[in-house]
Amino acid sequence: MYSSCGLLEDDVLVFDGIEKPGLVAWSSMLSAYVKNGFEKEGLYLFLDMVSKGIELDALVFSVVIKACSNLEQLNLGSQLHGKEFHSLARKLDVHSDPYVTSALIDMYSKCGMPKAASRVFERVEDPESLCNSPVHLHMGMQAEAYIIKRGLLSHPMSANGLIQMYSKCGQIAGANSVFKLMPEKSSSSWTSIISAKVEHGHLYEALTLFNDIRRRNKLVDSSTLKSILKAWFIY
């Protein structure tokens, strides 16, 4: 369609001229609205799709969530995710689709819900499906930028989620950067960065961090000990 050229009116005329538009036509029109900054119109179109019983797929859900993200309408976005969206997504088996997951992470990050974004990421069965795409990894970096800007690195869950995200994506430098920027480091934060170091073969650094924990009298849990024992065994 014409949306790539910014000719939204032409898109609308073409769509209105289709007697019985199928999923491709509906999805294209929905994407055209969102791409051109008409998110509200896109959401109304989505509701029209639902009322007409149009088949919904992962692409449709990812575009709708993006519209919510752009509008920062967390209430609508979370409602779609928690009630309507989640039930429909399960029924259509698209709730674990990488594009849907990435859109959710982006939405929650923009809406000031980094913990929710982290929880979505933690539920991903195959994190590499997100990290292998530069676009998806960029969304994770956007989440980091938002968290830093809002001073949320002092919240262990938010910071730990970022450390784990970067580790799963093979971006150990990113995990290390987040850890260093944390104003206060909890025991779980130390565990997250040590685990990341061990998983990526930075054994000496992991052992050095463990010594730092002991000097600071931080509590050490079973996860930390498992990582350290693994580091000692390999090192």
Secondary structure, DSSP 4 states (H G I P E B T S, - for coil): --GGGT-HHHHHHHHHT-SS--HHHHHHHHHHHHHTT-HHHHHHHHHHHHHTT----HHHHHHHHHHHHHHT-HHHHHHIIIIIHHHHHHHHT-TT-HHHHHHHHHHHHHTT-HHHHHHHHHT-S-THHHHTSHHHHHHHHHHHHHHHHTTGGGSHHHHHHHHHHHHHTT-HHHHHHHHHH-SS--HHHHHHHHHHHHHTT-HHHHHHHHHHHHHTT----HHHHHHHHHHHHH-
